[in-house]
Amino acid sequence: MLYFFVFLMLFIIIAPALVIVPQSFTALNYFIYPIKAFSLKWYDKFMQNGEWLTSLERSLCIALMAAIVATILGTLAALAVNRLQFKGKKIFMNLMLTPMIVPVVITGVALYASFAKIGLNNTIPGLVMAHSLLAIPMVFLTMSSALARYDQTLELAAMSMGSTPAGAFFRVTLPVLRPAVVTSALLSFVTSLDEVVVTIFVSGANTKTLPMVMWENLRTAIDPTVAVAATFLIILTLGMYVISQIVQPGQKK
């Protein structure tokens, strides 16, 4: 009975997103159920449209860079909290989680005002910084949890055998924490890939991401091309989830 309720809840959560996938194969110019005829013409239109393809490529590049930045900074922050004792440690931890707690609209307005002073609005570095800021809390929580379960005597054993602290970290600690690092990077990638609210504030005509183009098309004229873009995002998100599940067994060893 418990499994039934679990699968029911998962279905309720996932179904609204999956409903849009069949609409990307419709032959009609509008959304309707049941689908009367199927066609790949909207995929062809997506592939022939330079704005859609450019925004998809831009989203993937920004998500990759944001994942790298967020994973590095979030991991370093988690290490600092786990290994060091310093004044204001609790305040530091709360600050690391602030982007997850503060409404994204407020974050977007604050970033817009800040970036405007230093010329980062409508730039790729600005978007990478903004998306990294939103992803860092997830990395921080994931790595903090992994470090709390990590046996630090492994590092001490490595250093007792002549390894340097840095060598022990890269040769012993990092391989053990690799599943958590990979999971953190994938979460950061997905967070950046799907982000639209903050992107509205800090992007411009030359830096539109795929969710931003989708949002603009939904405001003007809705056609199944939006469903094609949504399908690509769903596939990418599910792909990241599958990869994270593949690396999870290594975390249990």
C-alpha positions as CSV (number, residue, x, y, z in Angstrom):
1,M,0.0,0.0,0.0
2,L,2.8,2.4,0.8
3,Y,4.5,1.7,-2.6
4,F,1.1,2.5,-4.2
5,F,0.9,5.9,-2.6
6,V,4.6,6.7,-3.4
7,F,4.1,5.9,-7.1
8,L,0.8,7.8,-7.0
9,M,2.6,10.9,-5.7
10,L,5.4,10.6,-8.2
11,F,2.8,10.3,-11.0
12,I,1.0,13.4,-9.8
13,I,4.3,15.3,-9.7
14,I,5.6,14.1,-13.1
15,A,2.5,13.8,-15.2
16,P,1.9,17.5,-15.9
17,A,5.4,17.8,-17.3
18,L,5.1,14.6,-19.4
19,V,1.7,15.6,-20.9
20,I,3.5,18.2,-23.0
21,V,5.7,15.6,-24.8
22,P,3.1,14.1,-27.1
23,Q,2.0,17.6,-28.1
24,S,5.4,18.1,-29.7
25,F,4.4,15.4,-32.3
26,T,1.1,16.9,-33.2
27,A,0.3,17.8,-36.8
28,L,-2.0,20.6,-35.8
29,N,-1.0,24.2,-35.1
30,Y,-2.4,24.2,-31.6
31,F,-2.6,22.1,-28.5
32,I,-5.5,19.7,-28.2
33,Y,-6.2,16.3,-26.7
34,P,-6.7,13.7,-28.0
35,I,-4.1,14.2,-30.7
36,K,-5.7,13.7,-34.1
37,A,-2.6,13.4,-36.2
38,F,1.1,13.0,-35.6
39,S,4.0,14.7,-37.3
40,L,7.6,15.7,-36.9
41,K,7.2,19.1,-38.6
42,W,7.6,21.0,-35.3
43,Y,10.9,19.3,-34.6
44,D,11.9,20.3,-38.2
45,K,10.8,23.9,-37.5
46,F,12.8,23.9,-34.2
47,M,15.9,22.7,-36.0
48,Q,15.5,25.2,-38.8
49,N,15.0,28.2,-36.5
50,G,18.3,29.8,-35.6
51,E,16.9,31.5,-32.5
52,W,15.8,28.2,-30.9
53,L,19.1,26.4,-31.7
54,T,21.3,29.3,-30.6
55,S,19.4,29.6,-27.3
56,L,19.7,25.8,-26.7
57,E,23.4,25.9,-27.3
58,R,23.8,29.0,-25.1
59,S,21.8,27.3,-22.3
60,L,24.0,24.2,-22.4
61,C,27.2,26.3,-22.3
62,I,26.0,28.5,-19.5
63,A,24.7,25.5,-17.5
64,L,28.1,23.7,-17.9
65,M,30.1,26.7,-16.8
66,A,27.6,27.4,-13.9
67,A,27.9,23.8,-12.8
68,I,31.7,24.0,-12.7
69,V,31.7,27.3,-10.8
70,A,29.0,26.2,-8.3
71,T,30.5,22.8,-7.7
72,I,33.9,24.3,-6.9
73,L,32.7,27.1,-4.7
74,G,30.0,25.0,-2.9
75,T,32.5,22.2,-2.2
76,L,35.1,24.6,-0.8
77,A,32.4,26.1,1.4
78,A,31.3,22.7,2.6
79,L,35.0,21.8,3.4
80,A,35.4,25.0,5.3
81,V,32.4,24.3,7.5
82,N,33.4,20.7,8.0
83,R,37.1,21.2,8.7
84,L,37.4,24.6,10.3
85,Q,36.2,26.3,13.5
86,F,35.7,30.0,13.1
87,K,33.6,32.8,14.5
88,G,30.3,33.4,12.6
89,K,30.2,29.8,11.4
90,K,26.4,29.5,11.7
91,I,26.0,32.9,10.0
92,F,28.2,31.7,7.2
93,M,26.1,28.5,6.8
94,N,22.9,30.5,6.7
95,L,24.3,32.9,4.1
96,M,25.3,29.9,1.9
97,L,21.6,28.8,1.9
98,T,20.2,32.3,1.4
99,P,19.8,32.0,-2.4
100,M,17.6,28.9,-1.8
101,I,15.4,30.8,0.8
102,V,15.1,34.2,-0.7
103,P,12.4,34.4,-3.5
104,V,14.0,34.3,-6.9
105,V,12.3,37.6,-8.0
106,I,14.1,39.4,-5.2
107,T,17.3,37.8,-6.2
108,G,16.8,38.8,-9.8
109,V,16.1,42.4,-8.9
110,A,19.2,42.5,-6.6
111,L,21.4,41.0,-9.3
112,Y,20.1,43.4,-12.0
113,A,20.8,46.4,-9.8
114,S,24.3,45.1,-8.9
115,F,25.3,43.9,-12.4
116,A,24.1,47.2,-13.9
117,K,26.8,49.0,-12.0
118,I,29.6,46.8,-13.3
119,G,28.3,46.1,-16.8
120,L,27.4,42.4,-16.4
121,N,23.8,42.6,-17.5
122,N,23.2,41.0,-20.9
123,T,26.5,39.1,-20.7
124,I,27.4,35.4,-20.6
125,P,29.7,35.9,-17.5
126,G,26.8,37.7,-15.7
127,L,24.4,34.8,-16.4
128,V,27.0,32.2,-15.3
129,M,27.5,34.1,-12.0
130,A,23.7,34.5,-11.5
131,H,23.0,30.8,-12.2
132,S,26.0,29.7,-10.1
133,L,24.6,31.7,-7.2
134,L,21.3,29.8,-7.3
135,A,23.1,26.4,-7.6
136,I,25.6,26.9,-4.8
137,P,23.2,26.0,-1.9
138,M,22.4,22.7,-3.5
139,V,26.1,21.9,-3.8
140,F,26.7,23.0,-0.3
141,L,24.0,20.8,1.2
142,T,25.0,17.8,-0.9
143,M,28.7,18.0,-0.1
144,S,28.1,18.9,3.6
145,S,26.1,15.7,3.9
146,A,28.8,13.6,2.2
147,L,31.6,15.1,4.3
148,A,29.6,14.4,7.5
149,R,29.7,10.7,6.6
150,Y,33.3,10.7,5.4
151,D,35.9,9.1,7.6
152,Q,38.8,11.6,8.0
153,T,41.1,9.0,9.4
154,L,41.6,7.9,5.7
155,E,43.4,11.2,5.1
156,L,45.4,10.9,8.3
157,A,46.5,7.4,7.2
158,A,47.6,8.7,3.8
159,M,49.6,11.6,5.5
160,S,51.2,9.1,7.9
161,M,52.5,7.3,4.9
162,G,54.2,10.4,3.5
163,S,51.5,12.1,1.5
164,T,51.0,15.8,1.7
165,P,47.6,17.2,2.9
166,A,46.9,18.3,-0.7
167,G,47.9,14.9,-2.0
168,A,45.8,13.1,0.5
169,F,42.8,15.2,-0.4
170,F,43.1,14.7,-4.2
171,R,44.2,11.0,-4.0
172,V,42.0,9.8,-1.1
173,T,39.2,12.2,-0.2
174,L,38.1,13.4,-3.6
175,P,37.8,9.9,-5.1
176,V,35.7,8.8,-2.1
177,L,33.5,11.9,-2.5
178,R,33.3,11.7,-6.3
179,P,29.7,10.5,-6.4
180,A,28.6,13.5,-4.3
181,V,30.7,15.8,-6.5
182,V,29.1,14.4,-9.6
183,T,25.6,14.7,-8.1
184,S,26.3,18.3,-7.1
185,A,27.5,19.2,-10.6
186,L,24.4,17.6,-12.2
187,L,22.0,19.4,-9.8
188,S,23.8,22.6,-10.6
189,F,23.6,21.9,-14.4
190,V,19.8,21.3,-14.2
191,T,19.2,24.3,-12.0
192,S,20.9,26.5,-14.5
193,L,19.3,24.8,-17.5
194,D,15.7,25.4,-16.2
195,E,16.2,28.9,-14.7
196,V,14.1,31.6,-16.2
197,V,13.1,34.2,-13.5
198,V,16.6,35.5,-12.7
199,T,17.5,35.2,-16.4
200,I,14.7,37.6,-17.3
201,F,16.4,40.3,-15.2
202,V,20.0,39.8,-16.1
203,S,19.8,38.6,-19.7
204,G,19.2,40.7,-22.9
205,A,18.7,40.4,-26.6
206,N,22.1,38.8,-27.1
207,T,22.0,36.4,-24.2
208,K,18.6,34.7,-24.4
209,T,18.6,31.1,-23.0
210,L,16.1,28.4,-24.1
211,P,13.7,28.9,-21.2
212,M,13.8,32.7,-21.9
213,V,12.9,32.1,-25.6
214,M,10.1,29.7,-24.5
215,W,8.7,32.4,-22.1
216,E,8.7,35.0,-24.8
217,N,7.0,32.7,-27.3
218,L,4.3,31.9,-24.8
219,R,3.6,35.6,-24.4
220,T,3.1,36.2,-28.1
221,A,2.1,33.2,-30.1
222,I,1.7,29.6,-28.8
223,D,2.5,26.8,-31.1
224,P,3.8,23.3,-30.6
225,T,7.4,24.4,-31.2
226,V,7.4,25.4,-27.5
227,A,6.4,21.8,-26.7
228,V,9.5,20.6,-28.7
229,A,11.7,22.9,-26.6
230,A,10.1,21.7,-23.4
231,T,10.6,18.1,-24.5
232,F,14.4,18.7,-25.0
233,L,14.5,20.2,-21.5
234,I,12.7,17.2,-20.0
235,I,15.0,14.8,-21.8
236,L,18.1,16.6,-20.5
237,T,16.8,16.8,-17.0
238,L,15.9,13.1,-16.9
239,G,19.3,12.3,-18.4
240,M,21.0,14.1,-15.6
241,Y,18.8,12.2,-13.1
242,V,19.8,8.9,-14.7
243,I,23.5,9.7,-14.6
244,S,23.2,10.7,-10.9
245,Q,21.6,7.3,-10.2
246,I,24.3,5.5,-12.0
247,V,27.0,7.1,-9.8
248,Q,25.1,6.6,-6.6
249,P,26.2,3.0,-6.0
250,G,29.8,4.2,-5.8
251,Q,28.8,6.4,-2.9
252,K,27.7,3.4,-0.8
253,K,30.9,1.5,-1.1
